[in-house]
Amino acid sequence: MKYNQTWDLDSIFPGGTKSEALQAKIAEVKQQVDTYHTLLMNWQEATPTSEQFIQILQAQETFTNGLSQASTFVNMCHDAYMDDEHANVVKGQLMELASSVQILFNTFTKKIVAIPEEAWQPLIQTDGLKEVMFALEEIRTDGKRLLSDEEETLIAELSKDGLSAWSSTYDTVVSIMTIPYTDKDGETIELSIGQAMNRMYGDPDPDIRKQLFENWEIAWKKHAPIFADLLNHLNGYRLTLQRKHEYTNHLEEPLELNRMKKETLDAMWSAVSKKKKTFLQFLETKARLLGLEKLGWQDVDAPLSFAKEESKSMSYEEACDFIINNFATFGPKLASFAKKALENRWVEAENRPNKRPGGYCTSLPEWKESRIFMTFTETTSDTSTLAHELGHAFHSDVMKDLPTLNQHYAMNVAETASTFAETIIGNATVNHATTAEEKLSLLNAKLENATAMFMNIHARFLFEDAFYKERANGIVSTSRLNELMLAAQKEAYGDSLASYHPHFWCSKLHFFIDDVPFYNFPYTFGYLFSLGIYANYLDHAEGFEDKYIALLKDTGSMSVEDLAEKHLGVDITEEAFWLHGIELVERDVQAFLELANQ
């Protein structure tokens, strides 16, 4: 079947970022916010009634869905066409609106905190509130950190030109950067950051990878002083807020946001560190297969190709059908959902200039639908990425009819469904291999993800942890940021590489996202948590899809420790769970090593 590779943006708001319908939606949301404001001000927290409470929650859901619908659309337009100057104008409008909404949310939270305990418990036990009790208790607990109304209002106002502005500036600078590439005929062209990144990591020619990586480092080094300012101010701003909200250290807030204990995080990284040796063997063997003494940074994700094995590619249509068919081996609901998303143009995958790099899944809450962004270049890695994002979308889909408050799952479990879907496709590609060479290439692609989780993301965590500690004492210089990154990479990779990427702190978007602190470690959590679920599936495949959906539905209404205990019967504050998950990947490493030695 023919699948369209671009979003149907006009079906959301015709006319792009200058859409009259979009402006009408923004105006409608403003009116809904005014209505909510009136309801909130008339709510007497000393004598609360469930009827008032439910009415306020319903009004809150209405305008937040509308605001999210509009914001998602503008981001989609800008990410797909980064030369859309008007997108930033509308983003400014929405940022203003979001700031006023945040002030109201703070008022709402403070009113919840002010409800006497003797009135609170009976209130949340009433019909219409009991099912969202976990979320309401969480809001009440978090709300106790809030400062005065005046202070929180000022913070929300300043965030527009502070935290959010620094993050937006990063996107703007990256959108105008280019990386030069000279082909074999001596012709030099300028690649966008997204195009250069895809080719630098994915081209089979080591000379092309090396040339692009050298030019990549030069480009980021040139702009490093700008990015150092941005990173220092982003995280300095965040540290100030954390101190004012009485967080005791820089990890307490991200752990709360991910609904997990420090013991769980420590157990996970301890397990990863204990298993590094196996993955170092993989990197050493891969270097030998590529004819290198050691892998350079740009070679870690390089594809393997063999003289007698034709380089295989997969068209977008082939990838879509492959995903649907193999999702069906797990369960009909996952396969049916993927088919609907692909057929209805929920995916922006076209390979063209002027697109934002990377990939993601986002939501259109008013429609109870998701949208996926990526750039498809006909590789098995891109097929895995598409499956990964479809997994995210499936997660949202199974929760779409739950109360909105119960749909807000934390980032670490957000990676569960995506990784699970990617695992299905990764195993399928290996199983469909017809030669030893092809299987070796596919195992390599699969293990790239594991090394990213255990090494690349570990390096990100080590860097951020060290950076936050130093930033608490003042500005961290560009050269010192490079030193911290280099030290983190060498520790995470066991100093096994021939070259490193000291300016990775510049080039990795995740460090500059303003929404949440420590955006990186949840990926490793989700990856390993998903492997634990997959191991459970292999042991009990019959009827597992419904059990899996039940777990996903609970991700927004309990801590990760309780989630694991309820659905898997395990204690994730202990290393054993994480080590068991890593053992599944070790089997792939052993298979890779055996084939390589042949």
Secondary structure, 3 states (H helix, E strand, C coil): CCCCCCCCHHHCCCCHHHCHHHHHHHHHHHHHHHHHHHHHHCCCCCCCCHHHHHHHHHHHHHHHHHHHHHHHHHHHHHHHCCCCCHHHHHHHHHHHHHHHHHHHHHHHHHHHHHCCHHHHHHHHCCCCCHHHHHHHHHHHHHHCCCCCHHHHHHHHHHHHCCHHHHHHHHHHHHHHCEEEEECCCCCEEEEEHHHHHHHHHHCCCHHHHHHHHHHHHHHHHHHHHHHHHHHHHHHHHHHHHHHHCCCCCCCHHHHHHCCCCHHHHHHHHHHHHHCHHHHHHHHHHHHHHCCCCCCCHHHCCCCCCECCECCCCCCHHHHHHHHHHHHHHHCHHHHHHHHHHHHCCCEECCCCCCCCCCCEEEEECCCCEEEEECCCCCCHHHHHHHHHHHHHHHHHHHHCCCCHHHHCCCHHHHHHHHHHHHHHHHHHHHHCCCCHHHHHHHHHHHHHHHHHHHHHHHHHHHHHHHHHHHHCCCCCCHHHHHHHHHHHHHHHCCCCCCCCCCCHHHHCHHHHCCCCCCCCHHHHHHHHHHHHHHHHHHHCCCCHHHHHHHHHHHHHCCCHHHHHHHHHCCCCCCHHHHHHHHHHHHHHHHHHHHHHHC
